[in-house]
Amino acid sequence: MNKNIACIILAAGKGERMKSAIPKILHPICGRPLLGYVLDLVKDLKFNQVIAVLGHQHAEVRKHLAPGIKVLVQKRLLGTADAVRVALSGLKNFKGTVLVLYADIPLLKKETIQKLLKCHLENKSEATLLTATLREPEGYGRILRDRYASICGIVEDRDADDFQKNIKEINTGIMCFHKDRLVSGLKSINLNKRKKEYYLTDIIEIFYKKGYLLDALKAPDINEVLGINSRQDLAKANKIMQQRINQDLMREGVTIVDPDSTFVGFGVKVARDTTIYPFTVIERDVKIGKRCLVGPFAHLREGTILDDEVWVGNFLEICRAKISQKTIAKHFGYLGDTIIGKNVNIGAGTVTANFDGRKKNTTVIKDRAFIGCDTVLVAPVKIGRGAVTGAGAVVVKKKNIADGVTVVGIPARPLKGK
Protein backbone atom coordinates (compact mmCIF):
# COMPACT_ATOMS: atom_id res chain seq x y z
CA MET A 1 0.00 0.00 0.00
CA ASN A 2 2.66 2.53 1.06
CA LYS A 3 5.52 1.57 -1.26
CA ASN A 4 7.32 4.91 -1.07
CA ILE A 5 6.98 5.34 2.67
CA ALA A 6 9.41 4.09 5.30
CA CYS A 7 8.59 4.09 8.99
CA ILE A 8 10.94 4.69 11.91
CA ILE A 9 9.81 3.55 15.36
CA LEU A 10 11.70 5.27 18.16
CA ALA A 11 11.97 2.80 21.04
CA ALA A 12 15.25 3.58 22.77
CA GLY A 13 14.25 5.60 25.84
CA LYS A 14 14.66 4.55 29.46
CA GLY A 15 11.28 5.70 30.74
CA GLU A 16 12.74 6.83 34.06
CA ARG A 17 9.41 8.20 35.34
CA MET A 18 7.97 4.68 35.26
CA LYS A 19 10.41 3.76 38.05
CA SER A 20 10.59 0.20 36.81
CA ALA A 21 13.13 -2.48 35.93
CA ILE A 22 10.89 -3.35 32.97
CA PRO A 23 11.45 -1.33 29.76
CA LYS A 24 8.69 1.27 29.50
CA ILE A 25 7.41 0.06 26.14
CA LEU A 26 6.96 -3.48 27.48
CA HIS A 27 4.52 -2.42 30.19
CA PRO A 28 1.10 -3.89 29.39
CA ILE A 29 -2.15 -2.27 28.36
CA CYS A 30 -5.07 -4.71 28.53
CA GLY A 31 -2.61 -7.56 28.79
CA ARG A 32 -0.37 -6.55 25.87
CA PRO A 33 2.86 -4.50 25.76
CA LEU A 34 2.63 -0.90 24.53
CA LEU A 35 4.99 -1.78 21.71
CA GLY A 36 2.62 -4.44 20.39
CA TYR A 37 -0.06 -1.91 19.47
CA VAL A 38 2.42 0.20 17.49
CA LEU A 39 3.65 -2.90 15.68
CA ASP A 40 0.05 -3.73 14.73
CA LEU A 41 -0.34 -0.24 13.32
CA VAL A 42 2.71 -0.42 11.06
CA LYS A 43 1.77 -3.94 9.96
CA ASP A 44 -1.67 -2.75 8.86
CA LEU A 45 -0.20 0.20 6.95
CA LYS A 46 2.22 -2.02 4.97
CA PHE A 47 5.17 0.33 4.71
CA ASN A 48 8.07 -0.20 2.34
CA GLN A 49 10.47 -0.56 5.27
CA VAL A 50 10.17 -0.41 9.04
CA ILE A 51 13.14 0.34 11.27
CA ALA A 52 13.01 0.18 15.06
CA VAL A 53 15.65 2.13 16.95
CA LEU A 54 16.34 0.44 20.27
CA GLY A 55 18.53 1.49 23.16
CA HIS A 56 17.72 0.82 26.80
CA GLN A 57 17.52 -2.95 27.43
CA HIS A 58 17.51 -3.49 23.67
CA ALA A 59 18.06 -7.25 23.92
CA GLU A 60 14.82 -7.65 25.88
CA VAL A 61 12.82 -5.32 23.64
CA ARG A 62 14.10 -7.06 20.49
CA LYS A 63 12.32 -10.28 21.55
CA HIS A 64 8.97 -8.56 21.02
CA LEU A 65 9.61 -7.31 17.49
CA ALA A 66 7.94 -8.96 14.52
CA PRO A 67 9.91 -10.50 11.65
CA GLY A 68 10.69 -8.06 8.86
CA ILE A 69 11.45 -5.12 11.15
CA LYS A 70 15.04 -3.96 10.89
CA VAL A 71 16.63 -3.23 14.27
CA LEU A 72 19.28 -0.60 14.89
CA VAL A 73 20.68 0.29 18.30
CA GLN A 74 21.29 3.80 19.59
CA LYS A 75 24.38 3.11 21.68
CA ARG A 76 24.26 6.43 23.52
CA LEU A 77 20.85 7.94 24.29
CA LEU A 78 21.47 11.37 22.81
CA GLY A 79 17.90 12.32 21.96
CA THR A 80 15.35 11.89 19.21
CA ALA A 81 17.33 13.56 16.43
CA ASP A 82 20.27 11.25 17.08
CA ALA A 83 17.91 8.25 17.11
CA VAL A 84 16.56 9.27 13.70
CA ARG A 85 20.14 9.62 12.41
CA VAL A 86 20.77 6.05 13.52
CA ALA A 87 17.62 4.89 11.72
CA LEU A 88 18.54 6.68 8.49
CA SER A 89 21.76 4.68 8.31
CA GLY A 90 19.48 1.77 7.47
CA LEU A 91 17.65 3.72 4.75
CA LYS A 92 20.56 4.82 2.59
CA ASN A 93 19.06 3.56 -0.65
CA PHE A 94 15.51 4.60 0.13
CA LYS A 95 13.86 7.51 -1.67
CA GLY A 96 10.51 8.83 -0.50
CA THR A 97 8.67 9.77 2.67
CA VAL A 98 9.83 8.90 6.19
CA LEU A 99 7.27 8.62 8.98
CA VAL A 100 8.48 8.87 12.58
CA LEU A 101 6.43 7.04 15.23
CA TYR A 102 7.03 6.39 18.92
CA ALA A 103 6.76 3.03 20.67
CA ASP A 104 5.22 4.68 23.74
CA ILE A 105 2.19 6.09 21.88
CA PRO A 106 -0.01 2.98 21.65
CA LEU A 107 -3.48 4.42 20.99
CA LEU A 108 -2.97 5.80 17.48
CA LYS A 109 -5.50 4.68 14.91
CA LYS A 110 -4.68 3.59 11.38
CA GLU A 111 -7.07 6.16 9.91
CA THR A 112 -5.26 9.06 11.60
CA ILE A 113 -1.87 8.08 10.18
CA GLN A 114 -3.40 7.57 6.74
CA LYS A 115 -4.81 11.12 6.87
CA LEU A 116 -1.44 12.49 7.99
CA LEU A 117 0.38 10.81 5.11
CA LYS A 118 -2.27 11.90 2.62
CA CYS A 119 -1.96 15.50 3.81
CA HIS A 120 1.82 15.33 3.50
CA LEU A 121 1.88 13.82 0.02
CA GLU A 122 -0.93 15.83 -1.54
CA ASN A 123 0.48 19.14 -0.30
CA LYS A 124 4.03 18.12 -1.26
CA SER A 125 5.33 19.33 2.08
CA GLU A 126 8.87 18.91 3.33
CA ALA A 127 7.54 18.02 6.78
CA THR A 128 4.07 17.43 8.19
CA LEU A 129 3.33 17.27 11.91
CA LEU A 130 0.54 15.60 13.82
CA THR A 131 -0.54 18.15 16.41
CA ALA A 132 -3.28 18.32 19.04
CA THR A 133 -4.98 20.92 21.19
CA LEU A 134 -4.85 20.55 24.96
CA ARG A 135 -6.49 22.65 27.65
CA GLU A 136 -3.61 21.88 29.98
CA PRO A 137 -0.56 21.36 27.74
CA GLU A 138 2.03 21.13 30.52
CA GLY A 139 4.80 18.70 29.65
CA TYR A 140 4.31 18.86 25.88
CA GLY A 141 6.24 20.79 23.25
CA ARG A 142 4.31 23.80 21.89
CA ILE A 143 3.72 24.52 18.21
CA LEU A 144 5.01 27.98 17.29
CA ARG A 145 3.35 29.87 14.42
CA ASP A 146 4.29 33.12 12.71
CA ARG A 147 1.99 36.09 12.12
CA TYR A 148 0.57 34.31 9.07
CA ALA A 149 -0.30 31.25 11.22
CA SER A 150 2.36 29.19 9.48
CA ILE A 151 4.36 26.76 11.59
CA CYS A 152 7.74 28.22 12.40
CA GLY A 153 9.06 25.98 15.18
CA ILE A 154 8.50 23.83 18.23
CA VAL A 155 9.58 24.69 21.74
CA GLU A 156 9.86 22.02 24.42
CA ASP A 157 7.94 22.65 27.63
CA ARG A 158 11.09 22.91 29.74
CA ASP A 159 12.51 25.56 27.38
CA ALA A 160 9.31 27.59 26.86
CA ASP A 161 8.85 31.10 28.22
CA ASP A 162 5.67 32.21 29.97
CA PHE A 163 3.99 33.29 26.73
CA GLN A 164 4.82 30.05 24.96
CA LYS A 165 3.58 27.97 27.89
CA ASN A 166 0.10 29.39 27.25
CA ILE A 167 -0.01 27.93 23.72
CA LYS A 168 -2.56 25.11 23.58
CA GLU A 169 -1.45 23.46 20.32
CA ILE A 170 1.07 20.76 21.15
CA ASN A 171 3.50 18.56 19.28
CA THR A 172 2.67 14.85 19.44
CA GLY A 173 6.13 13.91 18.13
CA ILE A 174 4.66 12.12 15.12
CA MET A 175 6.00 13.59 11.90
CA CYS A 176 6.61 12.71 8.28
CA PHE A 177 9.40 14.09 6.14
CA HIS A 178 10.79 14.16 2.66
CA LYS A 179 13.73 11.82 3.25
CA ASP A 180 16.45 13.93 1.60
CA ARG A 181 15.36 17.07 3.44
CA LEU A 182 15.37 15.13 6.71
CA VAL A 183 18.93 13.92 6.14
CA SER A 184 20.24 17.41 5.42
CA GLY A 185 18.23 19.06 8.22
CA LEU A 186 19.58 16.71 10.88
CA LYS A 187 23.08 17.98 10.17
CA SER A 188 22.08 21.45 11.38
CA ILE A 189 20.64 20.39 14.74
CA ASN A 190 22.78 21.44 17.67
CA LEU A 191 23.10 19.82 21.09
CA ASN A 192 20.60 21.13 23.63
CA LYS A 193 22.85 22.41 26.40
CA ARG A 194 20.32 21.82 29.18
CA LYS A 195 19.44 18.20 28.35
CA LYS A 196 22.62 17.25 26.49
CA GLU A 197 20.47 15.80 23.72
CA TYR A 198 19.68 16.49 20.07
CA TYR A 199 15.99 17.37 19.64
CA LEU A 200 14.27 16.27 16.45
CA THR A 201 11.80 19.12 17.02
CA ASP A 202 14.58 21.65 16.27
CA ILE A 203 14.42 20.61 12.61
CA ILE A 204 11.11 22.45 12.17
CA GLU A 205 12.67 25.87 12.82
CA ILE A 206 15.56 24.93 10.53
CA PHE A 207 13.14 24.05 7.73
CA TYR A 208 11.15 27.26 8.30
CA LYS A 209 14.23 29.45 8.00
CA LYS A 210 15.11 27.70 4.74
CA GLY A 211 11.66 28.43 3.37
CA TYR A 212 10.55 24.81 3.21
CA LEU A 213 6.84 24.01 3.12
CA LEU A 214 5.59 22.85 6.53
CA ASP A 215 2.15 21.52 7.29
CA ALA A 216 0.19 20.05 10.18
CA LEU A 217 -2.81 17.84 10.83
CA LYS A 218 -4.67 18.02 14.12
CA ALA A 219 -5.40 14.66 15.71
CA PRO A 220 -9.18 14.02 15.73
CA ASP A 221 -9.06 12.57 19.25
CA ILE A 222 -6.58 13.76 21.85
CA ASN A 223 -6.57 10.31 23.44
CA GLU A 224 -4.92 8.83 20.35
CA VAL A 225 -1.71 10.73 20.94
CA LEU A 226 -1.33 10.04 24.65
CA GLY A 227 2.31 9.30 25.32
CA ILE A 228 3.10 6.90 28.16
CA ASN A 229 5.66 8.38 30.53
CA SER A 230 4.32 7.45 33.96
CA ARG A 231 2.16 4.91 35.75
CA GLN A 232 -0.65 7.49 35.67
CA ASP A 233 -0.39 7.66 31.87
CA LEU A 234 -0.38 3.87 31.74
CA ALA A 235 -3.61 3.66 33.76
CA LYS A 236 -5.29 6.27 31.55
CA ALA A 237 -4.27 4.47 28.35
CA ASN A 238 -5.43 1.15 29.78
CA LYS A 239 -8.89 2.62 30.45
CA ILE A 240 -9.15 4.04 26.93
CA MET A 241 -8.08 0.78 25.31
CA GLN A 242 -10.52 -1.14 27.52
CA GLN A 243 -13.34 1.09 26.31
CA ARG A 244 -12.36 0.35 22.70
CA ILE A 245 -12.26 -3.41 23.29
CA ASN A 246 -15.64 -3.43 25.04
CA GLN A 247 -17.22 -1.26 22.36
CA ASP A 248 -15.93 -3.56 19.61
CA LEU A 249 -17.41 -6.59 21.37
CA MET A 250 -20.79 -4.91 21.79
CA ARG A 251 -20.82 -3.90 18.13
CA GLU A 252 -20.32 -7.58 17.28
CA GLY A 253 -23.37 -8.69 19.28
CA VAL A 254 -22.05 -9.27 22.80
CA THR A 255 -23.99 -7.89 25.77
CA ILE A 256 -21.79 -6.24 28.39
CA VAL A 257 -24.10 -5.23 31.21
CA ASP A 258 -21.73 -2.62 32.66
CA PRO A 259 -18.74 -1.82 30.41
CA ASP A 260 -17.15 0.36 33.10
CA SER A 261 -16.74 -2.61 35.45
CA THR A 262 -15.89 -5.27 32.86
CA PHE A 263 -12.24 -5.88 32.04
CA VAL A 264 -11.45 -7.73 28.82
CA GLY A 265 -7.90 -8.32 27.59
CA PHE A 266 -6.42 -7.91 24.14
CA GLY A 267 -7.17 -10.76 21.76
CA VAL A 268 -10.24 -12.10 23.58
CA LYS A 269 -12.83 -13.64 21.24
CA VAL A 270 -16.49 -13.62 22.26
CA ALA A 271 -19.31 -14.91 20.02
CA ARG A 272 -22.75 -13.36 19.59
CA ASP A 273 -25.48 -13.34 22.21
CA THR A 274 -23.11 -13.99 25.07
CA THR A 275 -23.72 -11.85 28.16
CA ILE A 276 -20.92 -10.62 30.40
CA TYR A 277 -21.99 -9.40 33.82
CA PRO A 278 -20.26 -6.72 35.95
CA PHE A 279 -16.94 -7.08 37.75
CA THR A 280 -15.72 -9.79 35.40
CA VAL A 281 -12.06 -10.03 34.36
CA ILE A 282 -11.26 -11.83 31.11
CA GLU A 283 -7.56 -12.00 30.33
CA ARG A 284 -6.07 -12.02 26.83
CA ASP A 285 -6.37 -15.02 24.50
CA VAL A 286 -9.62 -16.34 25.99
CA LYS A 287 -12.29 -17.69 23.62
CA ILE A 288 -16.00 -17.68 24.51
CA GLY A 289 -18.75 -19.20 22.38
CA LYS A 290 -22.34 -18.22 21.64
CA ARG A 291 -25.07 -17.64 24.22
CA CYS A 292 -22.77 -17.99 27.22
CA LEU A 293 -23.33 -16.28 30.55
CA VAL A 294 -20.18 -15.03 32.28
CA GLY A 295 -20.03 -13.50 35.76
CA PRO A 296 -20.60 -11.45 37.75
CA PHE A 297 -17.26 -11.50 39.59
CA ALA A 298 -15.77 -14.17 37.31
CA HIS A 299 -12.08 -14.37 36.40
CA LEU A 300 -11.18 -16.09 33.14
CA ARG A 301 -7.43 -16.38 32.73
CA GLU A 302 -5.32 -17.01 29.64
CA GLY A 303 -5.94 -20.23 27.76
CA THR A 304 -9.58 -20.59 28.78
CA ILE A 305 -12.07 -21.78 26.16
CA LEU A 306 -15.84 -21.82 26.69
CA ASP A 307 -18.00 -23.57 24.10
CA ASP A 308 -21.55 -22.46 23.33
CA GLU A 309 -24.14 -22.04 26.08
CA VAL A 310 -21.74 -22.38 29.00
CA TRP A 311 -22.62 -20.59 32.25
CA VAL A 312 -19.80 -19.58 34.56
CA GLY A 313 -20.89 -17.43 37.46
CA ASN A 314 -20.03 -15.71 40.70
CA PHE A 315 -16.52 -15.72 42.17
CA LEU A 316 -15.18 -18.40 39.85
CA GLU A 317 -11.59 -18.51 38.58
CA ILE A 318 -10.88 -20.49 35.41
CA CYS A 319 -7.37 -21.01 34.02
CA ARG A 320 -6.19 -23.00 30.98
CA ALA A 321 -9.51 -24.85 30.93
CA LYS A 322 -11.76 -26.05 28.11
CA ILE A 323 -15.45 -26.24 29.02
CA SER A 324 -17.84 -27.85 26.55
CA GLN A 325 -21.42 -27.00 25.61
CA LYS A 326 -24.17 -26.46 28.17
CA THR A 327 -21.95 -27.03 31.18
CA ILE A 328 -22.69 -24.87 34.21
CA ALA A 329 -20.44 -23.68 37.02
CA LYS A 330 -22.56 -21.00 38.64
CA HIS A 331 -20.78 -20.41 41.93
CA PHE A 332 -17.39 -19.83 43.52
CA GLY A 333 -14.51 -22.21 42.88
CA TYR A 334 -11.32 -22.83 40.90
CA LEU A 335 -11.02 -24.73 37.61
CA GLY A 336 -7.41 -24.88 36.46
CA ASP A 337 -5.89 -27.10 33.74
CA THR A 338 -9.27 -28.74 33.35
CA ILE A 339 -11.07 -30.36 30.41
CA ILE A 340 -14.83 -30.52 31.00
CA GLY A 341 -17.33 -32.28 28.76
CA LYS A 342 -20.91 -31.40 27.80
CA ASN A 343 -23.85 -30.94 30.18
CA VAL A 344 -21.69 -31.14 33.31
CA ASN A 345 -22.79 -29.59 36.59
CA ILE A 346 -19.97 -28.07 38.66
CA GLY A 347 -21.21 -27.50 42.22
CA ALA A 348 -20.39 -24.50 44.35
CA GLY A 349 -16.94 -24.56 45.93
CA THR A 350 -15.42 -27.07 43.49
CA VAL A 351 -11.63 -26.94 43.24
CA THR A 352 -9.36 -28.70 40.79
CA ALA A 353 -6.07 -28.97 42.68
CA ASN A 354 -3.78 -28.79 39.66
CA PHE A 355 -0.39 -28.02 41.24
CA ASP A 356 1.58 -30.70 43.09
CA GLY A 357 4.48 -28.45 44.07
CA ARG A 358 6.47 -29.15 40.91
CA LYS A 359 4.16 -29.06 37.91
CA LYS A 360 0.61 -28.38 36.80
CA ASN A 361 -1.56 -31.46 36.21
CA THR A 362 -4.80 -31.95 34.27
CA THR A 363 -8.27 -32.87 35.46
CA VAL A 364 -10.71 -34.42 32.97
CA ILE A 365 -14.46 -34.37 33.66
CA LYS A 366 -16.50 -36.19 31.04
CA ASP A 367 -20.03 -35.54 29.71
CA ARG A 368 -23.01 -35.36 32.09
CA ALA A 369 -20.92 -35.72 35.25
CA PHE A 370 -22.33 -34.13 38.41
CA ILE A 371 -19.72 -32.59 40.71
CA GLY A 372 -21.17 -31.97 44.17
CA CYS A 373 -20.57 -28.87 46.29
CA ASP A 374 -17.09 -28.43 47.82
CA THR A 375 -15.58 -31.30 45.82
CA VAL A 376 -11.78 -31.28 45.55
CA LEU A 377 -10.34 -33.03 42.49
CA VAL A 378 -6.61 -33.66 42.95
CA ALA A 379 -4.98 -33.81 39.52
CA PRO A 380 -4.14 -35.79 37.55
CA VAL A 381 -7.54 -37.44 37.71
CA LYS A 382 -10.47 -38.36 35.45
CA ILE A 383 -14.19 -38.29 36.26
CA GLY A 384 -16.21 -40.58 33.99
CA ARG A 385 -19.40 -39.96 32.01
CA GLY A 386 -22.39 -39.51 34.24
CA ALA A 387 -20.30 -39.97 37.39
CA VAL A 388 -21.29 -38.18 40.59
CA THR A 389 -19.24 -36.80 43.48
CA GLY A 390 -20.93 -36.18 46.81
CA ALA A 391 -20.69 -32.89 48.65
CA GLY A 392 -17.26 -32.41 50.22
CA ALA A 393 -15.68 -35.37 48.42
CA VAL A 394 -11.92 -35.39 47.82
CA VAL A 395 -10.94 -37.38 44.75
CA VAL A 396 -7.20 -38.04 45.12
CA LYS A 397 -4.79 -38.08 42.22
CA LYS A 398 -4.81 -40.99 39.78
CA LYS A 399 -7.91 -42.49 41.49
CA ASN A 400 -10.09 -42.13 38.42
CA ILE A 401 -13.86 -42.45 38.74
CA ALA A 402 -15.49 -44.80 36.24
CA ASP A 403 -18.55 -43.92 34.12
CA GLY A 404 -21.77 -43.72 36.11
CA VAL A 405 -20.18 -44.24 39.53
CA THR A 406 -21.08 -42.15 42.58
CA VAL A 407 -18.30 -41.41 45.07
CA VAL A 408 -18.38 -39.78 48.51
CA GLY A 409 -16.07 -39.04 51.41
CA ILE A 410 -12.42 -38.30 52.05
CA PRO A 411 -10.77 -39.85 50.19
CA ALA A 412 -13.64 -40.39 47.76
CA ARG A 413 -14.83 -43.97 47.41
CA PRO A 414 -17.82 -45.54 45.64
CA LEU A 415 -21.11 -45.26 47.45
CA LYS A 416 -22.31 -48.66 48.54
CA GLY A 417 -25.05 -50.07 46.39
CA LYS A 418 -23.97 -47.90 43.43
N, C-alpha and C positions, 0 to 999 in steps of 0.2 A: 504493500500500500504506500509506504513512505520511503521510496527507493533512494531519494536524494537527501534524506534526513538521517543524521547520526545523533545518538542520544548519549549524554554523559550523566552518570549517576554519581553524585558526590556522597561518599559513605565513609569518610576517613576520620571524622571527629570523635573526640573522647566522650562528650556528653557529661561533663563534670557535674552539672547540676542534678543529674539523676542520682548521684552518690551511690553508685552500684559497681560491682565487679563485672557485671554483664554489659557487653557493648550496648549502647543506647538503642541502636537500630534493631537489636534482637529482643528487646522487650516486647511482650505480646499485647495485642489488641484483639479481643474476642478469640483468644486462643491461638493467635498467629503473629509472628514477628512483624514489626513495622515494615521491615524491608520487603517482606513477601507481597504486600499490597502494591508497592512501587514496581516490583518485578512483574506482577500481573498486568499493570498498566502498560509497561513497555512491550510486553508480549502481545497484548491486544492491538497495539499500534503498529507493530511489524516494521520497525525501523531497519534501515540498511545495516547499521552497526550499533551495538550497545557496549559502552565501556564503563565499568565500575571502578572508581578510584577509592581504594581502601587505605587504611592507615592503622588506627588504634585496633589492636587485637585482630589484625587482618586475617590471620590463619583461621580463627574461629568464624569470622564473618564469611569467609570464602566458602565454607561448607554449605551455606544457605543459598548460594548463587546458582542459577539455572545454567544448563549447558548452552553454549553459544554466546555467553557474555564474556567479553575480554576483561581481564583483571589487571590493573596496574596499581602499584603501591606508592603512596606519597610517604617517603621515608622520614621526612621532617614535616610536621604539621605547621605549615607556614601560611595557612589561609586558603580561601576559596580560589583566588586567582592562580596561586601556585598549583592547586589541585587540578584546575582546568588545563594548565600548562602540561602537567603530567599526562592527562588524558589525551591531549592533542598529539603527544608523541606516538600514540597508537592510531592516529588518523592522518598520517602524512600523505597518503595517496587519495584521501577522500576530498571530493569537491561538492559543496552544497551547504545545507543548513545544519547547524549544530544546536540541539536543544539541551539545556542544562536543567536537570532535576535533582532533588535531594532525597536521600533515603529516609529522612526523618519527617517527611510530609506524606503521610499514608492515605489521606482522604481525598486526594485529587480524583476527579472523574475523567474518563476517556474523552467525553464530549468537550470538556473545558480545554484540554490540550489540543484537540482537533481545531477548535475555534482559534486558539492562539497561533497555531501554525498557519492556518488559513489567512489570518490577519497579516502575519509576517510575510507570507509569500505573495499574496495579492497586492500588498502595498509596496513590495520590493524594498523593505526596510533593511537597514544594516543590523539593527537590533530591535527586538520587540519584547516588552516586559509584561509579565502578569502581575497586576497590582490589585489592591483591595482597599476598601475604605473602612476604617475602624473608629469607633467613638473614643476608645481609649487606646491609642497606638503605642503606648510605652513599651520599649523593648525592640521595636521594629525600625528598620531603616525607613526614612521618609523620602517620598518622591518630590524632587525639586522641579519647578516649572518656571519658564521665563515669562515676560509680560505678555507674550502671545499664547500662553498656556502650553507651550511645547516643552517636552521633557528636556531638562538641561543637566540633571545629575541626581545622585542619591547620597543622602547623608545618613550614616549610622546613628542610632539613638544616642550612643555614648559620646558622639562627636557633635551632636546637634546643639545649636544655641536655643535660647528661649523661644524665639519666633519659629524656628524650624520644628521644635517639639510640638507646636500646636497644629502642625499639618496632619490631616487625617488620612491622606492617601499613603499607603505603605507599600514597600517592596516585599514581595513574597519570596524573592530569590530565584524564581523560575523565569528563565529567559531563553530566547533563541537568537542566533547570530548567523550572519553570513560568515562562513568559516574563515576565509582569507582576512576579513576585517578583524575577526576575533584574534587571530594569530598576531597580526601587527599591533593591535591595541594592547594586548597583554604586555608587550615589550615596554610600554610607556607607564605601566603601573608601578608606583613607588611603594616602598615599605611603610606601613602605618607605624609611626614612631611609638604610639601609645600601646598598641597591641602586638607589635613586632610581627605583623602578618601583612600579606598582600590581599587587598579586598577586590573581589571581582566587580563589585559595585562601582569602583572608581573608573571603570572603563566607559561608563555612560557619559560622564563629564568629558572624558577624552574624545569620544565620538562626537559629542555636541560641538566642542571647540573646532573639530575638523569639518563641521558642516554635514555630517552624516545624517541620514534620515532615521529618526527614532520613533517608535510607536509603542502603544500600550493597550492592553485589554484588561478590563476590570473583571475579576472573578465574580461569577454570578452568585456564589454562596461563600461567605467568609469562612465557613467551617471547612471548606475544601482545602484551604491553604494553611490550616493550623499546623505549625511546626512543633515537634515534640522536643522540649528541652528540660522538662521537669516531670515529677510524678503527678503534679496537678494537671499538666498538659496531657499526660498519658490517660488519666481518668476521664478527662473531657473527651478525648478522641475515642476512647472505648465506648462511652455513652452514645456518641454520634454513630459509630459503626454499628452498635447494637440496634439502634433505631432503624438503620438501613436494612439490616438482616431481617428484623421482625416485619418491617413493611413489605419486603420482598416475599416473605412467606405468606403473609396475608393476601397479597395480590395473587398468589398462586392457589388460593383456596383453603388456607389453614386458618382456623380460628384461634386467636391468641386473646384470651379473656382480658388480660391486663398487660399490654406490652411493656409498661414501665417497670413491672416486677417480674418479667420473664427474660431469662438470660440464655441466649442461644449462640453457640460458637460458630466460627467460620467453617464452612464446608458441610454443615448439617443439612441432611435431606429429609423433608417431611412431605408426605403425600396429601392429597386433597381430603377434606372433611375430617381431618384430625383436629382435636381440640386440645390446646395446652392451657392449663390452669395457672393461676398466679404462683409466684415464688418457686418456679421451676428453673433448674439449671441444666442445660443440655450442652455438653462439651462438644468440641469439634469432632467431625468424622463419625457422627451418629446418624443412623438411618431409621426412619420411622415410616410405617406403611399407612394405608388408608383407614379412616374411621377409627383411629386410636384415641384413647383418652389418657392424657399424661398430666399427673399432678393432682392437686397442688402440693407444693413442697417435695417434689421429686428431684432426684439428682441422677441424670444419665451421663455416665462418663464415656471416654473414648472407646470405640470398638463395640458399642452397643447397637444391636439391630432388633427392631420390633417389626414383626410382620403385621398384616392387616388385622384390625379389630382387637388389638391388645389393649388392656386397661392396666396401667401402672399408676398407683395412687399415692396417698399421703406418706411422707417421710420414708421414702424408699430409695435406696442407692443401688444402681445397677452398673456393673463394670465388665466390659469384654464379654457380654452375654448375648445370646441369640434366643429370642422368645417368639414362638410360632403363633399362628392365628388363633384368635379367640381365647387366649390364655389371660387369666386375671391375677393380678397381685395388687390388691387395693390398699394394703396397709403397710405400716413400717416394717423394715427388714433390709437385708443385704443379699444381693444376688451377684456374685462375682465369678468370672470364668465358668459360666453356666450355659448349658444348652437345654432349652425347654421346648417340649413338643406342643401339639395343638390341644386346646380345650383343657388345659391344666389349671387347677386352682392352687394358688400359693397363699396359705393362711398368714394371718398377721403375725409378725415377729419371726418369720422364717429367715434363717441365716445359712448361707453356703460358706463353710469355713474353708476357704481356698488356699490359705498359706500355711505351710507346715514348718516355717522357720528357715527354709532354704529355697523353696520354689513355689510357684503358683500351680495348683492342681484343678482339674476340671470336674464339675458335677454335671451329670446327664439325667434329666427328668423326662420320661417319655410320655406320649399322648395319654390324655384323660387321667393322669395321676392326680391324687388329692393329697396335698401337703398340709397337715394340720397346723394349728397355731403353735408358735414357739418351737417349731422343729429346727434342729441343727443337723445339717448334712455335711459331714466331714469328708472333704475330697481327698483322693479321687473315689467317687462312688457313683453308682447308677441306680435309678429308681424306675422300675418297669412300668409297662403300660397298665393303666388302671389300678396301680398300686396305691395304698393309702398309708399315711403315717399319722399316728395319734398325736394329740396335743402334747407338746413337751418332749417328743421323742428325739433321741440323739442317734443318728445313723452313722456309725463309725466308718473310717476309711476302708475301702475295698470290701465291705460287707454289703454287696449289692442286693437289692430287693427285687425279687422276681415279679413277673407280670401278675397282676391281680391279687397280690399278697398284702395283707394289712399288718403293720408292725407298730409296736408301742414300747414305751419304757426307755430306760437308760442302762446299758446300750439297747438300741431298738431290737426287738425280737418278734417273730410272728405271733399274732394273737391266736390263742388256742381256739380250735374249731374253725379256723380260717385257712 
